[in-house]
């Protein structure tokens, strides 16, 4: 994640609420995509550094300390752009849930930061109750209200339905997530990865379904009209194809074209986020600077899109080779345990084109 600068010159990080050097309170301004020092005024308002515009702290900032985003004083919402997308939050009376919720909110805001930088459309459920983007953070219940034990069918399943993204609160706990990763025999499982993956389903509905790109999607990913339930059952009963590495970005991507798209979408967001971080820290590999793939460009045409993807992928290969070597030297697993086939590369290029031309 890129860093920011306080008015005192100190480096600030995305989740900070106070500068450790000058003790200024901090707030993230979504309109500017910047974390800035804030100065309190009357009536709960704040001014931000180098601006006359006034803001309020998000209600989840001052009430629960799980957010650090600001709301423009002219905006009637109590909640910031991120928190107003919440449909359900965990039971805050339960010990430990505020910490887990905080982890969820940090990952969600990191996702939204990237979506905003990519100029992708975000429509809330308040604006569109049927297909708007929303988030529900739920936890498994061991017993129902009568004390009866529940079955596995009653547990929370992380997923997406008509814009609503549901995440199991256990995914915000490192030990539970690692245990699940091992049970599922997965190479990679992170909290922000869940957000990226499920957002892919949301944007398939927004950018692919009923669009001129649908046939091109089917040529690359397959026919999404295949029965999802049958594909799901087959995957968990029989596992992925023995040759999945030659076609898909991950084993789970082989389950159904929708999951192939969501896994590829998540992988692309992972790439651009990590490359922006490397660029922000001025990383240079073999005397080649890592470029920022989230840098805005005034003219986006087919030639620019093709060149920018080539640059992005070349930088990604350089960076991941270096990261993997460093991790191995420290005795850790590879930071990037993937090999991108030609088929998966073409799908990533398709995602890049869709995002670059999204309205």
FILUMPA-805371 format. One record per residue (C-alpha): residue number from 1; x, y, z. Coordinates in nm, 3 decimals. Example, Ala and Ser with C-alpha at 12.3 -4.5 7.8 and 13.67 -1.06 7.14 Angstrom:
! residues 2
ZARO num px py pz
ZARO 1 1.230 -0.450 0.780
ZARO 2 1.367 -0.106 0.714
//
This chain:
! residues 359
ZARO num px py pz
ZARO 1 0.000 0.000 0.000
ZARO 2 0.133 0.343 -0.089
ZARO 3 0.230 0.581 0.188
ZARO 4 0.133 0.943 0.249
ZARO 5 0.300 1.252 0.400
ZARO 6 0.197 1.449 0.705
ZARO 7 0.221 1.829 0.705
ZARO 8 0.522 1.787 0.933
ZARO 9 0.697 1.572 0.672
ZARO 10 0.651 1.240 0.851
ZARO 11 0.555 0.931 0.652
ZARO 12 0.197 0.815 0.709
ZARO 13 0.045 0.473 0.646
ZARO 14 -0.303 0.401 0.517
ZARO 15 -0.449 0.285 0.850
ZARO 16 -0.296 0.558 1.069
ZARO 17 -0.520 0.782 1.281
ZARO 18 -0.243 0.990 1.441
ZARO 19 0.098 1.110 1.328
ZARO 20 0.362 0.965 1.561
ZARO 21 0.590 1.265 1.501
ZARO 22 0.368 1.574 1.548
ZARO 23 0.068 1.397 1.713
ZARO 24 -0.177 1.544 1.460
ZARO 25 -0.503 1.357 1.416
ZARO 26 -0.537 1.208 1.069
ZARO 27 -0.821 1.143 0.829
ZARO 28 -0.849 0.988 0.484
ZARO 29 -1.019 1.210 0.223
ZARO 30 -1.190 0.980 -0.033
ZARO 31 -1.235 1.261 -0.287
ZARO 32 -0.859 1.314 -0.298
ZARO 33 -0.750 0.960 -0.208
ZARO 34 -0.514 1.114 0.045
ZARO 35 -0.447 1.067 0.417
ZARO 36 -0.405 1.409 0.578
ZARO 37 -0.361 1.583 0.911
ZARO 38 -0.690 1.723 1.042
ZARO 39 -0.758 2.013 1.278
ZARO 40 -1.075 2.020 1.494
ZARO 41 -1.315 2.312 1.467
ZARO 42 -1.662 2.370 1.609
ZARO 43 -1.962 2.136 1.585
ZARO 44 -1.754 1.823 1.527
ZARO 45 -1.603 1.952 1.203
ZARO 46 -1.240 1.933 1.094
ZARO 47 -1.027 2.109 0.837
ZARO 48 -0.763 1.916 0.649
ZARO 49 -0.410 2.031 0.576
ZARO 50 -0.376 2.270 0.280
ZARO 51 -0.751 2.296 0.226
ZARO 52 -1.041 2.514 0.337
ZARO 53 -1.290 2.231 0.293
ZARO 54 -1.435 2.098 0.617
ZARO 55 -1.515 1.738 0.704
ZARO 56 -1.664 1.517 0.974
ZARO 57 -1.516 1.195 1.099
ZARO 58 -1.704 0.884 0.989
ZARO 59 -1.932 0.761 1.268
ZARO 60 -1.735 0.437 1.282
ZARO 61 -1.424 0.650 1.334
ZARO 62 -1.533 0.841 1.643
ZARO 63 -1.767 0.576 1.784
ZARO 64 -1.578 0.248 1.734
ZARO 65 -1.232 0.347 1.606
ZARO 66 -1.250 0.097 1.319
ZARO 67 -1.230 0.356 1.042
ZARO 68 -1.021 0.663 0.962
ZARO 69 -1.214 0.806 0.665
ZARO 70 -1.381 1.147 0.651
ZARO 71 -1.720 1.271 0.530
ZARO 72 -1.760 1.605 0.353
ZARO 73 -1.956 1.850 0.570
ZARO 74 -2.215 1.887 0.291
ZARO 75 -2.274 1.512 0.280
ZARO 76 -2.580 1.417 0.492
ZARO 77 -2.446 1.065 0.563
ZARO 78 -2.308 0.980 0.907
ZARO 79 -2.086 0.718 0.750
ZARO 80 -1.802 0.749 0.501
ZARO 81 -1.801 0.611 0.147
ZARO 82 -1.668 0.279 0.276
ZARO 83 -1.878 0.228 0.589
ZARO 84 -2.208 0.324 0.425
ZARO 85 -2.170 0.010 0.212
ZARO 86 -2.212 -0.208 0.523
ZARO 87 -2.538 -0.401 0.537
ZARO 88 -2.461 -0.612 0.846
ZARO 89 -2.177 -0.588 1.096
ZARO 90 -2.075 -0.837 1.369
ZARO 91 -2.228 -0.845 1.716
ZARO 92 -2.010 -0.587 1.891
ZARO 93 -2.115 -0.710 2.237
ZARO 94 -1.919 -1.031 2.180
ZARO 95 -1.564 -1.022 2.310
ZARO 96 -1.307 -0.991 2.031
ZARO 97 -1.551 -0.903 1.756
ZARO 98 -1.452 -0.536 1.733
ZARO 99 -1.093 -0.637 1.656
ZARO 100 -1.209 -0.882 1.388
ZARO 101 -1.444 -0.621 1.245
ZARO 102 -1.156 -0.373 1.235
ZARO 103 -0.954 -0.623 1.030
ZARO 104 -1.248 -0.656 0.791
ZARO 105 -1.281 -0.280 0.755
ZARO 106 -0.911 -0.230 0.684
ZARO 107 -0.920 -0.490 0.405
ZARO 108 -1.241 -0.340 0.264
ZARO 109 -1.095 0.010 0.257
ZARO 110 -0.782 -0.118 0.082
ZARO 111 -1.006 -0.273 -0.184
ZARO 112 -1.209 0.047 -0.225
ZARO 113 -0.893 0.256 -0.250
ZARO 114 -0.788 0.049 -0.551
ZARO 115 -1.134 0.050 -0.710
ZARO 116 -1.147 0.429 -0.679
ZARO 117 -0.800 0.469 -0.829
ZARO 118 -0.908 0.249 -1.119
ZARO 119 -1.217 0.471 -1.168
ZARO 120 -1.446 0.170 -1.141
ZARO 121 -1.815 0.238 -1.077
ZARO 122 -1.939 0.186 -0.720
ZARO 123 -2.314 0.194 -0.661
ZARO 124 -2.434 0.141 -0.303
ZARO 125 -2.740 -0.058 -0.201
ZARO 126 -2.897 0.269 -0.086
ZARO 127 -2.879 0.383 -0.448
ZARO 128 -2.974 0.044 -0.592
ZARO 129 -3.135 -0.189 -0.332
ZARO 130 -3.143 -0.485 -0.571
ZARO 131 -2.789 -0.498 -0.718
ZARO 132 -2.590 -0.224 -0.542
ZARO 133 -2.262 -0.310 -0.370
ZARO 134 -2.295 -0.405 -0.004
ZARO 135 -2.107 -0.599 0.263
ZARO 136 -2.227 -0.833 0.537
ZARO 137 -1.980 -0.952 0.801
ZARO 138 -2.134 -1.253 0.973
ZARO 139 -2.015 -1.520 1.215
ZARO 140 -2.098 -1.885 1.251
ZARO 141 -2.359 -1.974 1.514
ZARO 142 -2.309 -2.296 1.709
ZARO 143 -2.666 -2.305 1.841
ZARO 144 -2.995 -2.152 1.735
ZARO 145 -3.215 -1.942 1.964
ZARO 146 -3.362 -2.259 2.120
ZARO 147 -3.023 -2.410 2.205
ZARO 148 -3.028 -2.667 1.924
ZARO 149 -2.698 -2.747 1.759
ZARO 150 -2.669 -2.624 1.404
ZARO 151 -2.539 -2.819 1.105
ZARO 152 -2.269 -2.714 0.862
ZARO 153 -2.544 -2.583 0.632
ZARO 154 -2.617 -2.314 0.891
ZARO 155 -2.261 -2.178 0.885
ZARO 156 -2.175 -1.856 0.707
ZARO 157 -2.045 -1.903 0.354
ZARO 158 -1.830 -1.630 0.207
ZARO 159 -1.976 -1.532 -0.128
ZARO 160 -2.156 -1.285 -0.352
ZARO 161 -2.521 -1.253 -0.456
ZARO 162 -2.664 -0.963 -0.658
ZARO 163 -2.407 -0.712 -0.531
ZARO 164 -2.411 -0.827 -0.167
ZARO 165 -2.074 -0.961 -0.051
ZARO 166 -2.089 -1.181 0.258
ZARO 167 -1.775 -1.268 0.451
ZARO 168 -1.738 -1.510 0.738
ZARO 169 -1.590 -1.328 1.037
ZARO 170 -1.353 -1.621 1.094
ZARO 171 -1.159 -1.507 0.787
ZARO 172 -1.049 -1.199 0.986
ZARO 173 -0.874 -1.425 1.238
ZARO 174 -0.531 -1.539 1.118
ZARO 175 -0.536 -1.881 1.285
ZARO 176 -0.881 -1.970 1.148
ZARO 177 -0.790 -1.854 0.799
ZARO 178 -0.465 -2.052 0.793
ZARO 179 -0.646 -2.362 0.919
ZARO 180 -0.903 -2.327 0.642
ZARO 181 -0.630 -2.273 0.382
ZARO 182 -0.467 -2.600 0.483
ZARO 183 -0.799 -2.788 0.483
ZARO 184 -0.877 -2.656 0.135
ZARO 185 -0.522 -2.730 0.014
ZARO 186 -0.487 -2.372 -0.112
ZARO 187 -0.164 -2.197 -0.206
ZARO 188 -0.287 -1.855 -0.103
ZARO 189 -0.567 -1.730 0.123
ZARO 190 -0.580 -1.376 0.261
ZARO 191 -0.851 -1.149 0.393
ZARO 192 -0.801 -0.886 0.124
ZARO 193 -0.793 -1.168 -0.129
ZARO 194 -1.152 -1.254 -0.036
ZARO 195 -1.259 -0.894 -0.092
ZARO 196 -1.083 -0.881 -0.427
ZARO 197 -1.234 -1.212 -0.538
ZARO 198 -1.592 -1.130 -0.438
ZARO 199 -1.568 -0.784 -0.593
ZARO 200 -1.488 -0.966 -0.917
ZARO 201 -1.836 -1.120 -0.913
ZARO 202 -1.988 -0.777 -0.856
ZARO 203 -1.800 -0.631 -1.152
ZARO 204 -1.882 -0.926 -1.377
ZARO 205 -2.245 -0.822 -1.336
ZARO 206 -2.156 -0.458 -1.397
ZARO 207 -1.902 -0.483 -1.678
ZARO 208 -1.950 -0.815 -1.859
ZARO 209 -2.308 -0.937 -1.829
ZARO 210 -2.527 -0.801 -2.111
ZARO 211 -2.227 -0.617 -2.257
ZARO 212 -2.062 -0.641 -2.603
ZARO 213 -1.771 -0.815 -2.427
ZARO 214 -1.975 -1.120 -2.326
ZARO 215 -1.881 -1.335 -2.627
ZARO 216 -1.513 -1.250 -2.588
ZARO 217 -1.545 -1.346 -2.221
ZARO 218 -1.693 -1.684 -2.316
ZARO 219 -1.415 -1.748 -2.568
ZARO 220 -1.154 -1.699 -2.293
ZARO 221 -1.322 -1.819 -1.974
ZARO 222 -1.596 -2.054 -2.097
ZARO 223 -1.975 -2.042 -2.099
ZARO 224 -2.106 -1.904 -1.769
ZARO 225 -2.448 -2.059 -1.844
ZARO 226 -2.311 -2.394 -1.726
ZARO 227 -2.494 -2.505 -1.412
ZARO 228 -2.305 -2.350 -1.123
ZARO 229 -2.433 -2.598 -0.861
ZARO 230 -2.327 -2.900 -1.068
ZARO 231 -1.985 -2.745 -1.131
ZARO 232 -1.943 -2.671 -0.760
ZARO 233 -2.037 -3.024 -0.654
ZARO 234 -1.808 -3.175 -0.916
ZARO 235 -1.515 -2.961 -0.805
ZARO 236 -1.545 -3.057 -0.438
ZARO 237 -1.610 -3.424 -0.515
ZARO 238 -1.345 -3.474 -0.783
ZARO 239 -1.105 -3.184 -0.739
ZARO 240 -0.961 -2.970 -1.019
ZARO 241 -0.827 -3.098 -1.349
ZARO 242 -0.483 -3.258 -1.331
ZARO 243 -0.366 -3.000 -1.585
ZARO 244 -0.530 -2.694 -1.429
ZARO 245 -0.197 -2.506 -1.416
ZARO 246 -0.194 -2.496 -1.798
ZARO 247 -0.528 -2.315 -1.824
ZARO 248 -0.627 -2.145 -1.499
ZARO 249 -0.471 -1.897 -1.258
ZARO 250 -0.561 -2.121 -0.961
ZARO 251 -0.718 -2.459 -0.896
ZARO 252 -1.043 -2.299 -0.779
ZARO 253 -1.063 -2.098 -1.102
ZARO 254 -1.122 -2.428 -1.286
ZARO 255 -1.452 -2.479 -1.104
ZARO 256 -1.672 -2.253 -1.324
ZARO 257 -1.622 -1.958 -1.565
ZARO 258 -1.759 -1.719 -1.302
ZARO 259 -1.495 -1.834 -1.054
ZARO 260 -1.227 -1.822 -1.322
ZARO 261 -1.316 -1.456 -1.382
ZARO 262 -1.328 -1.373 -1.009
ZARO 263 -0.993 -1.542 -0.943
ZARO 264 -0.835 -1.364 -1.240
ZARO 265 -0.987 -1.031 -1.132
ZARO 266 -0.854 -1.078 -0.776
ZARO 267 -0.513 -1.170 -0.913
ZARO 268 -0.505 -0.855 -1.125
ZARO 269 -0.591 -0.635 -0.825
ZARO 270 -0.320 -0.811 -0.627
ZARO 271 -0.071 -0.730 -0.903
ZARO 272 -0.152 -0.359 -0.938
ZARO 273 -0.167 -0.305 -0.561
ZARO 274 0.169 -0.469 -0.501
ZARO 275 0.334 -0.289 -0.792
ZARO 276 0.203 0.046 -0.670
ZARO 277 0.352 -0.029 -0.327
ZARO 278 0.688 -0.119 -0.484
ZARO 279 0.679 0.201 -0.689
ZARO 280 0.593 0.409 -0.384
ZARO 281 0.901 0.273 -0.206
ZARO 282 1.108 0.350 -0.518
ZARO 283 1.205 -0.011 -0.577
ZARO 284 1.450 -0.069 -0.860
ZARO 285 1.537 -0.418 -0.987
ZARO 286 1.835 -0.471 -1.220
ZARO 287 1.851 -0.093 -1.262
ZARO 288 1.490 -0.086 -1.381
ZARO 289 1.236 0.119 -1.187
ZARO 290 0.906 -0.049 -1.096
ZARO 291 0.634 0.167 -1.250
ZARO 292 0.302 0.253 -1.086
ZARO 293 0.021 0.076 -1.280
ZARO 294 -0.239 0.290 -1.101
ZARO 295 -0.099 0.614 -1.241
ZARO 296 -0.376 0.806 -1.416
ZARO 297 -0.348 0.861 -1.790
ZARO 298 -0.544 1.129 -1.978
ZARO 299 -0.565 0.929 -2.303
ZARO 300 -0.661 0.561 -2.287
ZARO 301 -0.676 0.391 -2.626
ZARO 302 -0.605 0.038 -2.750
ZARO 303 -0.236 0.109 -2.805
ZARO 304 -0.191 0.252 -2.454
ZARO 305 -0.384 -0.038 -2.303
ZARO 306 -0.165 -0.298 -2.475
ZARO 307 0.162 -0.124 -2.386
ZARO 308 0.058 -0.063 -2.025
ZARO 309 -0.026 -0.431 -1.975
ZARO 310 0.309 -0.541 -2.116
ZARO 311 0.485 -0.301 -1.877
ZARO 312 0.272 -0.419 -1.586
ZARO 313 0.343 -0.787 -1.649
ZARO 314 0.715 -0.736 -1.707
ZARO 315 0.745 -0.546 -1.379
ZARO 316 0.540 -0.813 -1.204
ZARO 317 0.772 -1.092 -1.318
ZARO 318 1.078 -0.897 -1.199
ZARO 319 0.923 -0.813 -0.864
ZARO 320 0.786 -1.159 -0.782
ZARO 321 1.113 -1.334 -0.868
ZARO 322 1.284 -1.100 -0.624
ZARO 323 1.020 -1.140 -0.352
ZARO 324 1.030 -1.520 -0.377
ZARO 325 1.410 -1.525 -0.355
ZARO 326 1.405 -1.300 -0.048
ZARO 327 1.138 -1.511 0.122
ZARO 328 1.331 -1.832 0.057
ZARO 329 1.644 -1.671 0.200
ZARO 330 1.451 -1.597 0.520
ZARO 331 1.313 -1.949 0.541
ZARO 332 0.957 -1.854 0.449
ZARO 333 0.722 -1.989 0.184
ZARO 334 0.725 -1.813 -0.149
ZARO 335 0.548 -1.478 -0.142
ZARO 336 0.403 -1.551 -0.486
ZARO 337 0.337 -1.925 -0.532
ZARO 338 0.193 -1.902 -0.886
ZARO 339 0.301 -1.973 -1.241
ZARO 340 0.102 -1.785 -1.504
ZARO 341 0.026 -1.989 -1.815
ZARO 342 -0.039 -1.833 -2.157
ZARO 343 -0.411 -1.896 -2.109
ZARO 344 -0.413 -1.724 -1.769
ZARO 345 -0.203 -1.439 -1.909
ZARO 346 -0.460 -1.375 -2.184
ZARO 347 -0.734 -1.364 -1.923
ZARO 348 -0.538 -1.113 -1.716
ZARO 349 -0.494 -0.901 -2.028
ZARO 350 -0.870 -0.915 -2.083
ZARO 351 -0.934 -0.794 -1.726
ZARO 352 -0.683 -0.512 -1.784
ZARO 353 -0.868 -0.406 -2.101
ZARO 354 -1.208 -0.419 -1.932
ZARO 355 -1.088 -0.201 -1.644
ZARO 356 -0.907 0.049 -1.864
ZARO 357 -1.221 0.104 -2.074
ZARO 358 -1.476 0.084 -1.791
ZARO 359 -1.717 0.378 -1.766
//
